[in-house]
Amino acid sequence: MSVSEHIPSLTSEFVSTASGYQALREQARLVQVKLPDVDTPMWLVTRYEDMKEILGDSRFIRDAAKLSDQEGSSVVDQMIEAYGLPPEFGDYNGILVLSDGADHLRMRRVITRAFTAGRINALRPTLERLTRELHWTLSANGDAELLEEFCYPLACAAICELLGIVEVDQPQVRKQMMDAISGEPGRLVPAFTSMVERSKALIELRRENPKDDLISALLRVSEEEGDFDEKQIVAIVMVLIDTGVGPAAHFLADMILALLDHPGQLARLRDEPQLLHTRAVPELLRFTSSVPVGAPMYATEDLDFAGVRIQRGEAVIPGILAANHDPHEFSDDALSLDVSRELGTGAGHMAFGHGPHYCIGAALAQMEAEIVIDRLFLQGAAPELAVNRDELEFAARPGDGVHLKALPVRL
């Protein structure tokens, strides 16, 4: 039996279970693991402080191509092939998500000039209206399926509004977004191609007729920067769709379910609504951690970290869910939801990552959560599950853990 056969596999079911990391965390601060359909073993980071340190350590990079002396495909390339993603997916991800150092910092600086707090805050009235209208429509029927009929439409609308996609076109775009993040090659590949072409068409439209939207802002920045071109703008659009629709919708559903699962915490939040922004939403982000693991990082040199000798080229994978439930950081009740929990400095959790790749959409996700909780739980009677808790169905998504298939409720 080879040594690699002794390495535990992080199945989708495992990476989505906070308690499952406990044994690995107790075994060692870094544990060698494998992802399904990926041959390369990786070091899993399970502790909060270690993850905070490693995500800011320049000796670890996301772009495996910079390690040109290493043989074999990178972890990301293996995942793209195993999950049937088009090769162009890696090209667009590489521009921002998988870039490092000066290249990444420059792109990040360019994006933040357009992706401002003011632009995000300006979306609040529109998202509040859409949330209210969706809630009214679903409430009129009495029963609703919140994931598909509420969470996904709201997450898609937020990205469409940000990009300047007019409301009449949003249903068609939402279908393409749903296909693009389905994980099913037969739906994903044509939808990905369509979204790229739609993005290019929107860019051309905004060149001729600028508006007060993110695409127009990025075009203005591209004129000033010179070498910031259409492909990079398309990459930003695709990253926003990839990270701002599926993960956001599932976080909203997970957050709703978490509050329904903890009626005592919901009662406290209703009694103390001032907790919503300062403590409850950050705690729900920590508790649910809807993206269970982060992008793999590669050591650029032989080094010692967290008591382990890591060789140049070896991959390290951040266990976001594991870190967010680390009792060394969040005490012995780390597996419990506490809407009054006072988190540490900064975000106080790892749901949006840390360091140079901290999620650019963090403020938008937090705002969506605040609006949804306020509407569903604070302004009237809270929804109730329409099925027994153990009848809820979950599905594994390749490389992305296990997520609710549906959230049926009575409103």
N, C-alpha and C positions, 0 to 999 in steps of 0.2 A: 504493500500500500504506500503510495507516495505521500510526502509530507503535506502537499496541497490538499489531500483528501481529508486531513484533520482540521482544515480551516473552516470555521463556520460560515454558512451562506446567509447573507442578509436578504431573506425573502421579503416580498412586499408586505406580507403579514407581519413579519418581525419588525421591520423598520417603522411600522405605524403603531407599535405597542410600547408605551413608555416604560412599563414594568419589565419588558423583555431585555432592556439594556442593563438592568440592575446587576445581573450576574457578570456581564462583560465588564462593567465599571469596577466591580469588586475584584475581578481577575487582574486587571491592569489598567493604567491610564490610557494606553494605546493598545488596541487588540487587532491582530491581523484577521481580516475577513474577506469574503468575496461577494460580489453581486451576482445574481442569476444571469446567465448568458454572457458573463464577462470572465475571461480566463485569468486576468491579472489580479493577484492578491493586493489588498490595500490595507493601510493602517486606519482603523476607525478611532476618531477622537470622541470620547464619551463624557469628558468633564468640561464644565463651563469655563473655568479659568484657562485650561489648556487650549480650548477652542479660541477664546479671545486672543490669546497670545499667538497662536499659529496663523490665524486669519490676518494678522498684522505683520507677519514675519516675511521679509522680502526673500528669504532663502527658499520659499515655497511659491511656485507659480502655477497658473492654470493652463498656460499654453505649452503643451508637451512638445510641440514642434521646435521649440527653442532648445530642446535637449536632442540635438541632431545625431548625437553619437549613440542614442539608445535604439535598440532593435524592437521590432514589433509595433502593433497598433496601440494607440493610446486608449485609455479607458473610455473616453468620450467617443472615439471612433468605433470601438467595439459596441458601445450602446446604440449608436446611430445605425449600425449594420443590423444588430440583433433585433431592434424594435422597428425596422423597416422605414426609418426616416430617410428623406431624400438627402443626398450628399450636400446640397446647398444649405441645409439646416446648419451644418457645421461651419460653413463659410460665413453665414450671417451671425451666428453665435460668436464666432471667433473675433469679430470686429469689436465687441464690447464685453460679453460675458466671459470669454476665454482669453482676453488680452491681459497684459500685465505691465507693470512699471510705467515708464514715461508715456508709452502709447496709450495705455489705459487712462492715466491721469489726464492726458490731453483730451481724450474723448469724453471723459467724465466732466471736465471743465466746460467743454462745448455744450454738452447736454444740459448741465445745470443752469447755463445762461438762458435756456429756453424753458426748462422744466422748473419754473419758479414756484415758491410758496404762494405767491399771489395768483398764479394761474390755477393752481390746485384749489385754493380757497374760493375762487370765482365759480367753481363747479358746484359748490354746496347747494345753492338754491335750486339748480336744475336737478340734482340728485335727490334732494328732499321732495321735489314735486314728483319725480318718477317713482320714488319709493311710496309716496302717498297714493298715487294713482294705481300702482300695482297692488298695494294692500287693499284699496277700495274694491278693485275688480275681483280679487280672490275672496275677500270677505263676503261679497254678495252671493258667492256660491256656497259659502259655509266650509267646504272642504277644499284643501289646496295641497299641491306638491311643491314645497318651497324651493327645492334645489333647482328644478328645471323651470318653474313658473315664476320664481321670484329672484333667487340669488344669481343665476346665470344672466337673466335679462338685465339686472342692475349692474353687474360687473361689466358686461359687454357695453352697456350704454355709457358707463363712465369712461371707458377707453375710446369709444366712438366720439363722445363729446370732446374729449381731450384732443383727439386728432382732427376734429372739424368735420366728421362724417355726419351729414344732415340726417334728421330724425326719420325721414321717409325712406332712406336707404339702410337704416340700421337693422331691420329684420333680416334682410338678405345678408348683410355683413355678419350678424350674429350667427346665422346658420353656417357661414364659412368659418367663423371662429370656432364654433362647436365641433365642426368636422376637423379643423386643424389641430385641436387639442384632444381628439377622441382616442388617440393611440392606435386606431385601426388604419393600417396602411391604405386600404381601399378608399377611405374617406380622407385620410390625412394628406397624402401626397397631392391629389388634385386641389384640395383646399389650400395647402401651403402655396402651390403655384399661383392659384387665383388671388391669394392675399398679397403676394409679391407684386403681381400685375396691377391689382387695385391700388396698392401703395404708390407704385410708379405713376399711375394715372392721376392720383390725388396730388402728388408732388407737382406734376406738370400743370394741373389745374390751379394750384396755389401760386405757381410761378407767374401765371397770367392774371390771377385774381386773388391777391393775398387777403387773408382774414385774420382775426384775432384767435388763432389756434396754434397748436404745437408745431404742425407741419410748416406753417408760415414762419413761425419763429425760428425753426431750424434752418429754413431756407435763408433767412436773413443772416443767421450766424455763418452759414456756409459761404455766403458771398464775402463776408469779412475774413473768414479763415483761409479761403482759397482752395486748400486741398481736402476740405470736408465735402464729400460729393454725394451723389444720389444713392449709391450703394450703402453708404454709411447711414443715411437717413432711413432707408428701407430697413436696414438692420435694427435701428432703434424701434421702428414701428413693429417689427416682428417680435422683438424682445418684449415690448409692452403687451402685445397680444398673448405671448407665451406665458408671461409672468403675471399679467394683470387681469386675466379672465378666469382660467381654470383654478389656479391657486386662490384667487380672491373669492370666487364663488364658493369653493369648498370650505374656505375659512369661515365665510358667513354662515354656511350650513352647520359646520362643526360648532361654531360659536352659539348658534341658536339651540342646538342639541345639548350643548354643555349646560346652558342655563336651564333647560327643561329637565336635565338630569340632576340638577342641584337646586331644588326649590327653595332651600334655606338661603342660598346665595342670591337667588333671584329676588326673594323677599327683601333682603338687605339692600339690594340695589334699588328696588322700588322705594324703599324707605329713605335711602340716601342717594338720590340721583346725581348729586355732585361728584360721586365716585366714578361716574361714567367715563369721563375723559382722562382723569388723572391716574386712575388705578384699574378700573374694571376692564377696559379694552386692552391695555398692556398685559394684564394678567390673563385674559382670554387668549391673546396671541401666544403667550408663554405656554399656557396649559394645552391648547390644541396643537400648536406647531404643525400646521397643515402641510408644510413641506418638510418631511422628516429628515432628509439628508441634503447636504449641499454639494456643489460641484467639486470633483476631485482636484487635488493640488499635488504638484510634483516637486520633490526635493532637488535643488540645483547642485547640491554637494552632499558628501557624506557628513552626517551630523548626528548629535545626540539630542533627543527631545523626549521629555516626560519619561526618562528612564529607559528609552529604547534607542538602539542604533539604527538609524534610517539611512539607507544607501541612496546615492544619487540616482534619480529617475524613478524611485519608488513613489507610489501614490498614497496620499493621505486623504481621507474623506471625512468632512465634518458631520458628526451626528447631531443635527440641530435639535431633534426631539430629545435625544439623550442629554444634551447639555442643558436644555430648558427644564429638565426634571432631575437635575443633579442635586442630591441632598447636601453636598458640600457647599453649594451656593444658596439653595432655597430651603434649607433645614429639612427635618424629617418629614414634613408634610408637603414635600415637593410634588407628590403625585396628586395632591388635593387642589381644588379650585377655591380661591379666596379672593373675592372681588375687592377686598380692602387691603390686599397685600401691597406693601411698599417695596417696590423693586429697587435695585441698585442704581448706580449712576448711569447716565446715558439712557438708552432704551430700556435697560434692565433685563433684557431677554435677547435670545439669538434668532427669533423668528425671521428677522430681516437680515441676518448675517451680521458682519462686523468688519470694520476696516475699509480698505479701498473699494471693495465690492458691495458695500452696504446698499440695500435695495433703494433705488431711486424713487420707487413708488410707495415707500413706507407711509408717507403722510396721506396719500390717497386711500390706501387700505384702512388706515385708522379712521379716516373721515367716513368712509362707507360703513364701517362697523358702528360708529357712533350714531349715524342716521338710522340704521336698521334697528338697533337696540331701542333707541328712543321711540321709533314708530311701533314696533311690535310689542314691546314690553313695558314702556313707561307711560304711553299716552292712553292706554286702555287695557282691556282684559288681555292677558297673555295668550298666545296660541297653546293648544294642547296636542299631544301626539294622537294621531287618528288610528294608530295600531299599537299593539303591545311593544314595549321597548325591544324585546328579543326577536321581534318580527322584522325589524329594520334590516335591510340588505346592504351589504358592502361588496365592493369589487376591487380587485387588485389592478393597479395601473403600472405598467412596466417602468421601473426606475423611480416610481413616485409614490410608493406605498399603497395603502388601502383607503378607499374613500366611500362615503355614502353613495348608494345608487339613487336613492330618493329619500325625501323627508316629508311624508304625508302628515298633515296637521288639520285640526279644526280651528277656524278663526271666528 
